[in-house]
Amino acid sequence: MAIVSEELTNAIYNYLHAPRVRQLWGEGTLYVKAELGKGTEADRIPATLWLSKTAPDPGQDSKSFLEGALARVRQGFESDEIQGWRGEVADAPNWTRVHDDAEIGATVQTLEIWLTVERAT
Protein backbone atom coordinates (compact mmCIF):
# COMPACT_ATOMS: atom_id res chain seq x y z
CA MET A 1 0.00 0.00 0.00
CA ALA A 2 1.44 3.35 -1.02
CA ILE A 3 1.15 6.48 1.11
CA VAL A 4 1.43 10.09 0.04
CA SER A 5 4.71 11.50 1.28
CA GLU A 6 4.42 15.20 2.02
CA GLU A 7 8.10 15.22 2.94
CA LEU A 8 9.26 13.86 -0.44
CA THR A 9 6.63 15.89 -2.32
CA ASN A 10 7.79 19.11 -0.63
CA ALA A 11 11.48 18.34 -1.16
CA ILE A 12 10.95 17.86 -4.91
CA TYR A 13 8.60 20.84 -5.18
CA ASN A 14 11.03 23.12 -3.33
CA TYR A 15 13.93 21.97 -5.52
CA LEU A 16 11.97 22.60 -8.72
CA HIS A 17 10.86 26.04 -7.56
CA ALA A 18 14.29 27.28 -6.45
CA PRO A 19 15.03 30.33 -8.64
CA ARG A 20 18.18 28.89 -10.24
CA VAL A 21 16.35 25.66 -11.20
CA ARG A 22 12.95 27.19 -12.01
CA GLN A 23 14.27 29.19 -14.94
CA LEU A 24 15.58 26.04 -16.62
CA TRP A 25 12.31 24.22 -17.26
CA GLY A 26 9.81 26.84 -18.34
CA GLU A 27 6.76 28.84 -17.39
CA GLY A 28 3.55 27.57 -15.92
CA THR A 29 2.15 26.15 -12.70
CA LEU A 30 3.58 22.79 -11.72
CA TYR A 31 1.91 20.45 -9.25
CA VAL A 32 3.97 17.74 -7.53
CA LYS A 33 2.80 14.66 -5.63
CA ALA A 34 4.81 11.65 -4.44
CA GLU A 35 3.77 8.34 -2.91
CA LEU A 36 6.05 5.90 -1.15
CA GLY A 37 5.66 2.15 -1.47
CA LYS A 38 7.00 -0.46 0.92
CA GLY A 39 10.79 -0.74 1.06
CA THR A 40 12.19 -4.09 0.07
CA GLU A 41 15.97 -3.58 -0.12
CA ALA A 42 17.70 -2.08 2.91
CA ASP A 43 16.48 1.51 3.06
CA ARG A 44 15.61 1.90 -0.63
CA ILE A 45 11.93 2.65 -1.17
CA PRO A 46 9.95 2.40 -4.42
CA ALA A 47 8.01 5.59 -5.06
CA THR A 48 5.72 7.12 -7.65
CA LEU A 49 5.99 10.77 -8.63
CA TRP A 50 3.30 12.71 -10.47
CA LEU A 51 4.15 16.00 -12.15
CA SER A 52 1.06 17.86 -13.35
CA LYS A 53 0.35 21.08 -15.19
CA THR A 54 -2.99 22.73 -15.84
CA ALA A 55 -4.13 21.34 -19.18
CA PRO A 56 -3.31 23.62 -22.08
CA ASP A 57 -5.71 25.17 -24.52
CA PRO A 58 -6.71 22.88 -27.40
CA GLY A 59 -3.82 22.44 -29.79
CA GLN A 60 -1.16 23.03 -27.12
CA ASP A 61 0.81 20.36 -25.29
CA SER A 62 2.19 20.48 -21.76
CA LYS A 63 4.27 17.34 -22.29
CA SER A 64 7.51 19.21 -23.07
CA PHE A 65 6.98 21.39 -19.96
CA LEU A 66 6.53 18.27 -17.82
CA GLU A 67 9.49 16.50 -19.44
CA GLY A 68 11.64 19.54 -18.65
CA ALA A 69 10.57 19.38 -15.01
CA LEU A 70 11.30 15.63 -14.99
CA ALA A 71 14.80 16.27 -16.38
CA ARG A 72 15.40 18.69 -13.48
CA VAL A 73 14.19 16.09 -10.94
CA ARG A 74 16.58 13.56 -12.46
CA GLN A 75 19.43 16.10 -12.29
CA GLY A 76 18.51 16.99 -8.70
CA PHE A 77 18.78 13.38 -7.58
CA GLU A 78 21.99 12.79 -9.54
CA SER A 79 23.66 15.81 -7.92
CA ASP A 80 22.18 15.20 -4.42
CA GLU A 81 20.35 18.53 -4.46
CA ILE A 82 16.89 17.32 -3.37
CA GLN A 83 17.09 18.03 0.32
CA GLY A 84 16.80 15.02 2.59
CA TRP A 85 16.59 12.42 -0.20
CA ARG A 86 18.70 10.41 -2.59
CA GLY A 87 17.08 8.68 -5.51
CA GLU A 88 17.03 7.28 -8.98
CA VAL A 89 14.47 8.11 -11.65
CA ALA A 90 13.21 5.48 -14.09
CA ASP A 91 14.52 5.85 -17.63
CA ALA A 92 11.11 6.77 -19.05
CA PRO A 93 7.80 7.98 -17.61
CA ASN A 94 5.07 5.38 -17.18
CA TRP A 95 2.45 7.52 -18.89
CA THR A 96 1.17 11.00 -19.55
CA ARG A 97 -2.49 11.84 -19.75
CA VAL A 98 -4.99 14.66 -19.50
CA HIS A 99 -7.58 14.21 -16.74
CA ASP A 100 -9.73 16.02 -14.20
CA ASP A 101 -7.97 16.24 -10.84
CA ALA A 102 -10.28 16.76 -7.87
CA GLU A 103 -7.44 17.77 -5.51
CA ILE A 104 -6.25 20.51 -7.85
CA GLY A 105 -9.77 21.36 -9.00
CA ALA A 106 -8.85 21.58 -12.67
CA THR A 107 -8.12 19.57 -15.78
CA VAL A 108 -4.42 18.76 -15.81
CA GLN A 109 -1.87 16.92 -17.90
CA THR A 110 0.08 14.52 -15.70
CA LEU A 111 3.33 12.62 -16.11
CA GLU A 112 3.72 9.55 -13.86
CA ILE A 113 7.29 8.48 -13.03
CA TRP A 114 8.70 5.63 -10.95
CA LEU A 115 11.50 6.40 -8.51
CA THR A 116 13.63 4.52 -6.04
CA VAL A 117 14.47 6.73 -3.09
CA GLU A 118 16.13 6.67 0.29
CA ARG A 119 16.47 9.22 3.02
CA ALA A 120 19.78 11.08 2.95
CA THR A 121 21.86 10.68 6.08
C-alpha positions in Angstrom: 0.0 0.0 0.0 1.4 3.4 -1.0 1.1 6.5 1.1 1.4 10.1 0.0 4.7 11.5 1.3 4.4 15.2 2.0 8.1 15.2 2.9 9.3 13.9 -0.4 6.6 15.9 -2.3 7.8 19.1 -0.6 11.5 18.3 -1.2 11.0 17.9 -4.9 8.6 20.8 -5.2 11.0 23.1 -3.3 13.9 22.0 -5.5 12.0 22.6 -8.7 10.9 26.0 -7.6 14.3 27.3 -6.4 15.0 30.3 -8.6 18.2 28.9 -10.2 16.4 25.7 -11.2 13.0 27.2 -12.0 14.3 29.2 -14.9 15.6 26.0 -16.6 12.3 24.2 -17.3 9.8 26.8 -18.3 6.8 28.8 -17.4 3.5 27.6 -15.9 2.2 26.1 -12.7 3.6 22.8 -11.7 1.9 20.4 -9.2 4.0 17.7 -7.5 2.8 14.7 -5.6 4.8 11.7 -4.4 3.8 8.3 -2.9 6.1 5.9 -1.2 5.7 2.2 -1.5 7.0 -0.5 0.9 10.8 -0.7 1.1 12.2 -4.1 0.1 16.0 -3.6 -0.1 17.7 -2.1 2.9 16.5 1.5 3.1 15.6 1.9 -0.6 11.9 2.7 -1.2 10.0 2.4 -4.4 8.0 5.6 -5.1 5.7 7.1 -7.7 6.0 10.8 -8.6 3.3 12.7 -10.5 4.2 16.0 -12.2 1.1 17.9 -13.4 0.4 21.1 -15.2 -3.0 22.7 -15.8 -4.1 21.3 -19.2 -3.3 23.6 -22.1 -5.7 25.2 -24.5 -6.7 22.9 -27.4 -3.8 22.4 -29.8 -1.2 23.0 -27.1 0.8 20.4 -25.3 2.2 20.5 -21.8 4.3 17.3 -22.3 7.5 19.2 -23.1 7.0 21.4 -20.0 6.5 18.3 -17.8 9.5 16.5 -19.4 11.6 19.5 -18.7 10.6 19.4 -15.0 11.3 15.6 -15.0 14.8 16.3 -16.4 15.4 18.7 -13.5 14.2 16.1 -10.9 16.6 13.6 -12.5 19.4 16.1 -12.3 18.5 17.0 -8.7 18.8 13.4 -7.6 22.0 12.8 -9.5 23.7 15.8 -7.9 22.2 15.2 -4.4 20.3 18.5 -4.5 16.9 17.3 -3.4 17.1 18.0 0.3 16.8 15.0 2.6 16.6 12.4 -0.2 18.7 10.4 -2.6 17.1 8.7 -5.5 17.0 7.3 -9.0 14.5 8.1 -11.7 13.2 5.5 -14.1 14.5 5.8 -17.6 11.1 6.8 -19.1 7.8 8.0 -17.6 5.1 5.4 -17.2 2.5 7.5 -18.9 1.2 11.0 -19.6 -2.5 11.8 -19.7 -5.0 14.7 -19.5 -7.6 14.2 -16.7 -9.7 16.0 -14.2 -8.0 16.2 -10.8 -10.3 16.8 -7.9 -7.4 17.8 -5.5 -6.2 20.5 -7.9 -9.8 21.4 -9.0 -8.9 21.6 -12.7 -8.1 19.6 -15.8 -4.4 18.8 -15.8 -1.9 16.9 -17.9 0.1 14.5 -15.7 3.3 12.6 -16.1 3.7 9.6 -13.9 7.3 8.5 -13.0 8.7 5.6 -10.9 11.5 6.4 -8.5 13.6 4.5 -6.0 14.5 6.7 -3.1 16.1 6.7 0.3 16.5 9.2 3.0 19.8 11.1 2.9 21.9 10.7 6.1 
